[in-house]
């Protein structure tokens, strides 16, 4: 996966490790750093004191997504079919705001959402999915009156 390559390259450069095998062993010893974006960034910050905004610039925002992520008419049609007089469409991501906005812009669905809740890399400690506080943050930002009013749809690892 392209993201994994940028992540590995960043880790090798930042941690000054001589090769990829050593980087992978170091990562695998440290709380399964390779399983998700949240775990990667939080693990790097927690265990290696990585600057999360630098990570975002060097990894997520550096990914050459133009042409890789393209408009998805079926997804757009699905989202447009939702009755927004009854349901508020809200984005919820573990990515930092710049990466999250970029992805939905490339998909050409950014205009269909009323807002976005993201993992704010400027704040410590990180509050990201799957932590309960992140879901509470999303519910509050979306204006939900209770968790029972929310439906979360997305990919699951």
N, C-alpha and C positions, 0 to 999 in steps of 0.2 A: 504494500500500500504506500502511496506517495507520502502521506502524512508521516508514516513510520520512518521513511528514509530521512525526511527533514528532521524529525525528532532525534534519530540516531546520530545524524551529522552534527546537530546542535550539541548533543551530549558529549560526543567525542571532542569537539572543539572547546566546549565550556569546561569540561572536567579534565582536559589535557590527558586523556587516556590514549595509549599508543595504537590500539586497534579495536575493531568492532566486537570481537569475541570478548574482550575484557569488559567493554561497555555493557554488553548483553548480560554477562555474569553479574556485574555490579547491579544492574537494574533488576534482574531476577531475584537477587538477594534482598532487595529493598522493596518489600510490600507490593509485589506484582506491578511495577511501574508501567508496564507495557499494555495494560488491559483497556484503558480508556483515557480520553483526554483529561478528565478530572484527575484520575489517579496519576497520570504522567506529570501534569503541572503541579499538583499538590505534593507529590512525592519529590519532585525536583526542588521545590521551594523548601519543604520540610527537611529533607535529608542533605541537600547540597547547596542551600541558600541561593538558589537561582532567582534572579529578578524576573518576576512573572511578566512584566510588560516587555522586557527584552526578549523573553521566550516567545511571546505573542508576535513581536516584530520579526523574529528570526525563523519561526516555525509556521504558525497558523497564517499570519498575514503574508508570509513569503511564498506560500504554496501557489503555484501557477494554475489557478482554478479556471481561468478564462478558457473556454473550449472543452474543459473537462466536465464542468457543471453547466448544463445548458437548460434553456426553458423547457418545462415539462407541461405540455398542454393538458394532459390527463389529470395531473395534480391540480393545476389551476382550475379546471372544470369541476373537479371534486370539491375544492374549497369554495368556489363560487356558488355551488348548489346548496351550501349550508345557509339556513335561514338566520341571518345575522340580527334579525329583530328578536330572536330567542336565544342566540348563542353569540358570545363575544369570542372572536378568534384572536388568540394571544400566543406569541412565540415564547418558548421556554428552552434555554440552551445552557450547557456548561461552558460554551466558548465565551471568549471576551466579546464585547459589543461589536467591535470592528469585524471580526470574523463571522459572527452570526448574521450581521446585516449584509455582509458581502455575499454569503451563500444564498440568502433569500432573494437578493437583488439579481444574482445570476440565474436563479430559477424563475425570475420574473413573477414572483408572488408576494413581494414585499408590500405592495399596496393593499393586500387583502387582510392584513393584520392590524389590530388597533394598538399594539405595543409589543414590547419584548422584555423578558426577564432573562438576565444573563449572569454569568459568573464574573463578578467585578474584580479583575486582577489588580486593581489599585488598592483594594482593601484587604486587611488581614484581621482575623484569619479568613481563609477562603471559606465561603459558604456555597457549596455546589451540590447538585444531585449526587448521591441519593440522600443527603442529609435532610431531615424533616424541616429544618429552618429554611432551606432553599425553596421547598414547596410552599411553606407559609409566606415567604417573600413573594413568590409568583402569585399566590392567591390574593395577597394584599395589593400588589401592583395592578393586577387585573380587575380589582374591585369586587372580588367574590365575597359574598356574605358569609359563606361557610365552605369547608372542604367538600361537602356533599354537592355543592353547586358546580364543581369542577370535574372535567374529564380530561385526562392526560393521554395523548396519543403520540406515539413515537417509536423509534426503533429501540429494541431492548437487546443488550449484550448478554 
